[in-house]
């Protein structure tokens, strides 16, 4: 399985796992979080290999459908981006302060305020 | 209907409306967003008053069940609180700068960085 898909399903699973059944949750977790193979899951849970495969495909479809409607992974990425952006700007302002460069600080702070307002929209 | 309940259902509806059917969405929107009465909705949509009532109750239950599992309204409130908190601290730092009070600025900025780190957890 390619890594991109693992990360994608991993993120979706983190957001929406409570919307899956216990059985779906268990199989997705074993496959994506614990890196078990289809054969190992089949053996451990006493379900046919085809059954494990079908549950995985069905669960992936459900997770993607929820993302299409609620965009939680997309929003989480935006939020992380916002917070990293604010953090970087704070680091920059601290550097200015350490060098006693005070003139440009107010516009820089206003920039953060603008970001906050946009995030609250 | 009391205002608290209207606000609660309004917030839930905003987060989870895409998980309702078109019919449920329409009735919840008319009742909670547009402030139509049961009778008016019944007349406009050509559904019995009891049907409108049942759809509303069923939709409210669905919305609450999703919130129990995904906590989107709860998380949104936390996020707003974080952003307002950062905004307030920026306002405070700007005041210090205007008064040329530089000594306490670094700890104040570090405080915002701490908030950001907590938010990213």
HADDOCK unambig.tbl for C-alpha pairs under 7 A between the chains (distance, minus, plus):
assign (segid A and resid 18 and name CA) (segid B and resid 69 and name CA) 5.67 0.50 0.50
assign (segid A and resid 69 and name CA) (segid B and resid 18 and name CA) 5.67 0.50 0.50
assign (segid A and resid 80 and name CA) (segid B and resid 120 and name CA) 6.64 0.50 0.50
assign (segid A and resid 83 and name CA) (segid B and resid 116 and name CA) 6.05 0.50 0.50
assign (segid A and resid 87 and name CA) (segid B and resid 113 and name CA) 5.97 0.50 0.50
assign (segid A and resid 87 and name CA) (segid B and resid 116 and name CA) 6.82 0.50 0.50
assign (segid A and resid 90 and name CA) (segid B and resid 109 and name CA) 6.51 0.50 0.50
assign (segid A and resid 94 and name CA) (segid B and resid 106 and name CA) 6.34 0.50 0.50
assign (segid A and resid 106 and name CA) (segid B and resid 94 and name CA) 6.35 0.50 0.50
assign (segid A and resid 109 and name CA) (segid B and resid 90 and name CA) 6.52 0.50 0.50
assign (segid A and resid 113 and name CA) (segid B and resid 87 and name CA) 5.97 0.50 0.50
assign (segid A and resid 116 and name CA) (segid B and resid 83 and name CA) 6.05 0.50 0.50
assign (segid A and resid 116 and name CA) (segid B and resid 87 and name CA) 6.80 0.50 0.50
assign (segid A and resid 120 and name CA) (segid B and resid 80 and name CA) 6.67 0.50 0.50
